[in-house]
Amino acid sequence: ARFLSVNRNKRSMTLNLKTEKGREIFFKLVQKSDVVLESFRPGTLQKLQVDYERAQEVNPQIIYCSITAYGQNGPYKSKAAHDINILGLGGVLSITKDRTIPGIQIADTTSGLLACIAILTALITREKTKKGQYIDISMLDGVISLLSVHAAEYFATNVSPVPEKMPLSGGLACYHVYETKDSKFITLGALEPKFWNLLCKTIEREDLIPEQLREDQKSLKKVLKDIFKQKDQKEWVNILTDMCTPVNSLEEVFQDPQVLHRDMLSFVDHPAAGTINQIGIPIKGLDTTKMRPPPLFGEHTRAILTNLGFLETEIEEFKELGVI
């Protein structure tokens, strides 16, 4: 399921870079390509003899992007790491309640987004310079870049932020998650005075209006916790329209009218899996082509090699020799 979810609109080929013929094919691809994207440990592609310097020799305009845990230099460059390791080292878990692992892979996702931004920037730059670039993306750098607000507080006070003390990370009662009568949850975002005042009037606790930012947030959270336990989730969402949303399960997300209206649930026909659900494209307004299903493993190897000019007999030989 994960392979299907992240590989739509792609073509798949197999290629053994440990063989001389595999490297020859790789460089033929480089000649016809705009971008090479890889995530091997630093030094691996040099050993395989398919690194940026060699790629640039056959295509001086190639954009070559490497995503690694710690980047191409520094004392940790050769170490392996997973998302959780980066979140720990980068300080994210230190500001997360109970040092809980987030529900999504923040470091993995952030590094991918940064790589996308960097590649697009390099492509635009190439229009002017006619030169390629090497891009070095570190998962650790990416995670640390997300801490700009938290780091600003630390730089100003020399005190490290702690969980549930920061205003937007659980420190304020007016910006928090609460359980409802039906054992579901809602998010409350009543930061601005107009929303806080409206909340206090709605729950008939106008005495709390001047207490929004009081030092003792714990007792204020307790007051709101008891109040929100008096009604079901749907009731609160309807009553507090602009400051409250449900905490949805994925089943509820993909039944939500706003999500459906924005085509964030889509369907594609896959040759092996049949009709499969996919998350829609979040960027609207672009002149995009029709969504193609994720490929089978190596599905396009033969077609790509044919496009590179290899004969059918050569392709069969590659298969026998373990090149593909």
C-alpha positions as CSV (number, residue, x, y, z in Angstrom):
1,A,0.0,0.0,0.0
2,R,2.8,2.4,0.8
3,F,4.5,1.8,-2.5
4,L,1.3,2.5,-4.3
5,S,0.7,5.7,-2.4
6,V,4.0,7.4,-3.2
7,N,4.7,6.2,-6.7
8,R,1.9,7.5,-8.9
9,N,2.8,9.4,-12.1
10,K,6.2,7.6,-12.1
11,R,7.8,5.1,-14.4
12,S,9.8,2.2,-12.9
13,M,12.9,0.5,-14.2
14,T,15.5,-1.7,-12.6
15,L,19.2,-1.2,-13.1
16,N,22.2,-2.8,-11.5
17,L,24.8,0.0,-11.0
18,K,27.4,-2.4,-9.8
19,T,27.8,-3.6,-13.4
20,E,29.8,-1.7,-16.1
21,K,26.8,-1.9,-18.5
22,G,24.5,-0.7,-15.8
23,R,26.6,2.4,-15.3
24,E,26.7,2.9,-19.1
25,I,22.9,2.9,-19.2
26,F,22.8,5.2,-16.2
27,F,24.9,7.8,-18.0
28,K,22.7,7.5,-21.1
29,L,19.8,8.4,-18.9
30,V,21.7,11.3,-17.4
31,Q,22.3,12.7,-20.9
32,K,18.5,12.9,-21.5
33,S,17.5,14.0,-18.0
34,D,17.1,17.2,-16.1
35,V,17.4,15.8,-12.5
36,V,19.1,13.0,-10.6
37,L,17.7,12.4,-7.1
38,E,19.3,9.9,-4.8
39,S,19.4,9.0,-1.1
40,F,22.4,6.7,-0.6
41,R,24.9,7.3,2.2
42,P,27.7,9.8,1.3
43,G,30.4,8.1,-0.7
44,T,28.3,5.3,-2.0
45,L,27.8,6.8,-5.5
46,Q,31.5,7.6,-5.7
47,K,32.2,3.9,-5.1
48,L,29.7,3.0,-7.8
49,Q,31.3,5.6,-10.1
50,V,28.0,7.4,-10.8
51,D,28.5,10.5,-8.7
52,Y,27.7,14.1,-9.6
53,E,31.2,14.8,-11.0
54,R,31.0,12.0,-13.4
55,A,27.3,12.8,-14.3
56,Q,28.3,16.4,-15.0
57,E,30.9,15.2,-17.5
58,V,28.2,13.7,-19.7
59,N,25.6,16.4,-19.0
60,P,26.9,19.8,-17.6
61,Q,23.4,21.0,-17.0
62,I,22.3,18.1,-14.8
63,I,20.7,18.9,-11.4
64,Y,21.9,16.3,-8.9
65,C,20.2,16.1,-5.6
66,S,21.3,14.0,-2.6
67,I,19.0,13.4,0.4
68,T,20.8,11.9,3.4
69,A,20.4,11.9,7.2
70,Y,23.1,14.3,8.1
71,G,24.4,15.8,4.8
72,Q,27.5,15.2,2.8
73,N,29.9,16.5,5.4
74,G,30.4,16.7,9.2
75,P,31.2,14.1,11.9
76,Y,27.9,12.3,11.4
77,K,27.9,12.1,7.6
78,S,28.4,8.3,7.4
79,K,25.9,7.4,10.1
80,A,22.6,5.9,9.2
81,A,19.4,7.3,10.8
82,H,15.6,6.9,10.7
83,D,13.0,9.6,11.1
84,I,12.7,9.1,14.8
85,N,16.5,9.5,15.3
86,I,16.5,12.8,13.5
87,L,13.5,14.1,15.5
88,G,15.4,13.2,18.7
89,L,18.7,14.7,17.7
90,G,17.1,17.8,16.2
91,G,15.2,18.7,19.3
92,V,11.7,18.1,18.1
93,L,10.9,15.3,20.6
94,S,12.2,17.5,23.5
95,I,9.3,19.9,22.9
96,T,6.7,17.2,22.4
97,K,4.6,16.0,25.3
98,D,5.8,12.7,26.8
99,R,8.4,12.6,24.0
100,T,5.8,10.9,21.9
101,I,6.5,9.8,18.3
102,P,4.5,12.1,16.0
103,G,1.8,10.4,13.9
104,I,3.6,11.3,10.6
105,Q,7.2,11.1,9.6
106,I,8.2,14.8,9.9
107,A,11.9,14.5,9.0
108,D,11.3,12.3,6.0
109,T,8.5,14.5,4.6
110,T,10.4,17.8,5.3
111,S,13.5,16.6,3.5
112,G,11.4,15.7,0.5
113,L,9.7,19.0,0.4
114,L,13.0,20.9,0.7
115,A,14.5,18.8,-2.0
116,C,11.6,19.7,-4.3
117,I,12.0,23.4,-3.5
118,A,15.7,23.2,-4.1
119,I,15.4,21.3,-7.4
120,L,12.8,23.7,-8.8
121,T,15.1,26.6,-7.7
122,A,18.1,25.0,-9.5
123,L,16.0,24.4,-12.7
124,I,15.0,28.1,-12.7
125,T,18.6,29.2,-12.1
126,R,19.8,26.9,-14.9
127,E,17.6,28.8,-17.4
128,K,19.9,31.8,-16.8
129,T,23.3,30.2,-16.2
130,K,22.9,27.1,-18.5
131,K,24.7,25.2,-15.7
132,G,23.7,22.3,-13.5
133,Q,24.1,22.2,-9.7
134,Y,24.7,19.7,-6.9
135,I,22.2,19.9,-4.1
136,D,22.9,18.6,-0.6
137,I,19.8,18.0,1.6
138,S,20.2,16.9,5.2
139,M,17.2,15.5,7.1
140,L,18.7,17.0,10.3
141,D,19.1,20.4,8.8
142,G,15.5,20.2,7.6
143,V,14.0,19.4,11.0
144,I,16.1,22.1,12.7
145,S,14.7,24.7,10.1
146,L,11.2,24.0,11.5
147,L,12.3,25.2,14.9
148,S,12.7,28.8,14.0
149,V,10.1,30.1,16.6
150,H,11.3,27.8,19.3
151,A,14.9,28.6,18.6
152,A,14.1,32.3,18.8
153,E,12.8,31.9,22.3
154,Y,15.9,29.9,23.3
155,F,18.3,32.5,21.8
156,A,16.5,35.3,23.6
157,T,16.3,33.6,27.0
158,N,19.0,30.9,26.9
159,V,16.3,28.6,28.3
160,S,15.2,25.5,26.3
161,P,11.5,25.3,25.6
162,V,9.6,22.4,27.3
163,P,6.5,20.5,26.3
164,E,3.1,22.1,27.1
165,K,4.7,25.4,28.1
166,M,4.9,27.0,24.7
167,P,1.8,29.0,23.6
168,L,1.1,27.1,20.4
169,S,2.2,23.7,21.7
170,G,-0.2,23.1,24.6
171,G,0.8,25.9,26.9
172,L,-2.5,27.9,26.5
173,A,-6.0,26.7,27.5
174,C,-7.4,28.7,24.6
175,Y,-5.3,26.7,22.1
176,H,-5.7,23.1,23.1
177,V,-7.4,19.7,22.4
178,Y,-10.3,18.7,24.6
179,E,-12.3,15.5,25.1
180,T,-16.1,15.7,24.6
181,K,-19.1,13.9,26.2
182,D,-19.1,11.1,23.5
183,S,-15.4,10.3,24.2
184,K,-14.3,12.1,21.0
185,F,-12.0,15.1,20.7
186,I,-12.1,18.7,19.4
187,T,-9.4,21.3,18.7
188,L,-10.0,24.7,20.2
189,G,-8.3,27.7,18.5
190,A,-9.4,30.8,20.4
191,L,-6.2,32.8,20.4
192,E,-7.6,36.2,19.2
193,P,-9.6,38.2,21.7
194,K,-12.7,38.1,19.5
195,F,-12.7,34.3,19.5
196,W,-11.9,34.0,23.2
197,N,-14.6,36.5,24.1
198,L,-17.1,34.7,21.9
199,L,-16.2,31.4,23.5
200,C,-16.6,32.7,27.0
201,K,-20.0,34.2,26.2
202,T,-21.1,31.0,24.5
203,I,-20.3,28.8,27.4
204,E,-21.7,31.4,29.8
205,R,-18.4,32.1,31.5
206,E,-17.8,35.7,30.8
207,D,-15.8,35.9,34.0
208,L,-13.1,34.1,32.1
209,I,-12.6,36.8,29.5
210,P,-9.8,38.6,31.4
211,E,-8.2,35.3,32.4
212,Q,-7.2,34.1,28.9
213,L,-3.4,34.6,29.4
214,R,-3.3,34.2,33.2
215,E,-0.2,32.5,34.5
216,D,-2.1,29.5,35.9
217,Q,-3.1,27.9,32.6
218,K,-3.4,24.4,34.2
219,S,-6.5,25.4,36.3
220,L,-8.0,27.2,33.3
221,K,-7.6,24.0,31.2
222,K,-9.4,22.1,33.9
223,V,-12.4,24.5,33.8
224,L,-12.6,24.1,30.0
225,K,-12.1,20.4,30.2
226,D,-15.1,20.0,32.5
227,I,-17.2,22.2,30.2
228,F,-16.4,20.4,27.0
229,K,-17.3,17.1,28.6
230,Q,-20.9,18.3,28.8
231,K,-21.7,18.1,25.1
232,D,-20.9,15.8,22.2
233,Q,-18.3,16.5,19.6
234,K,-20.8,17.5,16.9
235,E,-22.6,19.9,19.2
236,W,-19.4,21.8,20.0
237,V,-18.3,21.9,16.3
238,N,-21.7,23.4,15.4
239,I,-21.7,25.8,18.3
240,L,-18.1,27.0,18.0
241,T,-17.9,27.1,14.2
242,D,-14.9,29.3,13.6
243,M,-12.7,28.2,16.5
244,C,-13.4,24.5,16.8
245,T,-12.9,21.4,14.6
246,P,-13.3,17.7,15.2
247,V,-10.3,15.5,15.7
248,N,-11.0,13.2,12.8
249,S,-10.0,9.6,12.1
250,L,-8.8,8.9,8.6
251,E,-12.2,7.4,7.8
252,E,-13.9,10.6,8.8
253,V,-11.3,12.7,6.9
254,F,-12.2,11.0,3.6
255,Q,-15.9,11.5,4.2
256,D,-15.6,15.2,5.1
257,P,-17.5,17.4,2.6
258,Q,-14.7,20.0,2.3
259,V,-12.1,17.2,1.6
260,L,-14.4,15.7,-1.1
261,H,-15.2,19.0,-2.6
262,R,-11.5,19.8,-3.0
263,D,-10.9,16.4,-4.7
264,M,-8.5,15.3,-2.0
265,L,-9.8,11.7,-2.4
266,S,-9.2,10.4,-5.9
267,F,-9.2,7.0,-7.7
268,V,-6.9,5.4,-10.2
269,D,-7.1,2.1,-12.0
270,H,-4.0,-0.1,-11.3
271,P,-3.1,-3.1,-13.5
272,A,-2.6,-5.4,-10.6
273,A,-4.5,-3.8,-7.6
274,G,-7.6,-2.7,-9.5
275,T,-9.2,0.6,-8.6
276,I,-7.4,2.1,-5.7
277,N,-8.0,5.2,-3.6
278,Q,-5.3,7.9,-3.6
279,I,-4.9,11.2,-1.8
280,G,-5.6,14.0,-4.3
281,I,-3.1,16.7,-5.4
282,P,-3.1,19.5,-2.8
283,I,-1.9,22.2,-5.2
284,K,-4.9,23.6,-7.2
285,G,-4.9,25.8,-10.2
286,L,-2.0,24.2,-12.1
287,D,-2.4,22.8,-15.6
288,T,-1.7,19.3,-14.6
289,T,-2.1,16.1,-16.7
290,K,-4.3,13.2,-15.8
291,M,-3.1,11.2,-12.8
292,R,-1.4,7.9,-13.8
293,P,-1.4,4.8,-11.6
294,P,1.7,3.8,-9.7
295,P,3.8,1.4,-11.8
296,L,4.6,-2.3,-11.2
297,F,8.2,-2.9,-10.1
298,G,10.4,-2.5,-13.2
299,E,7.3,-2.1,-15.4
300,H,9.0,0.4,-17.8
301,T,12.5,-1.0,-18.0
302,R,12.1,-2.4,-21.5
303,A,10.4,0.8,-22.8
304,I,13.0,3.1,-21.3
305,L,15.9,1.1,-22.7
306,T,14.2,1.0,-26.1
307,N,13.8,4.7,-26.0
308,L,17.6,5.0,-25.3
309,G,18.2,3.1,-28.5
310,F,19.0,-0.4,-27.2
311,L,17.9,-3.3,-29.4
312,E,15.6,-6.1,-28.2
313,T,18.5,-8.6,-28.3
314,E,20.6,-6.3,-26.1
315,I,17.8,-5.9,-23.6
316,E,17.5,-9.7,-23.3
317,E,21.3,-9.9,-22.8
318,F,21.1,-7.3,-20.1
319,K,18.5,-9.4,-18.4
320,E,20.6,-12.6,-18.6
321,L,23.7,-10.7,-17.2
322,G,21.8,-9.2,-14.3
323,V,22.1,-5.6,-15.5
324,I,18.4,-5.2,-15.3
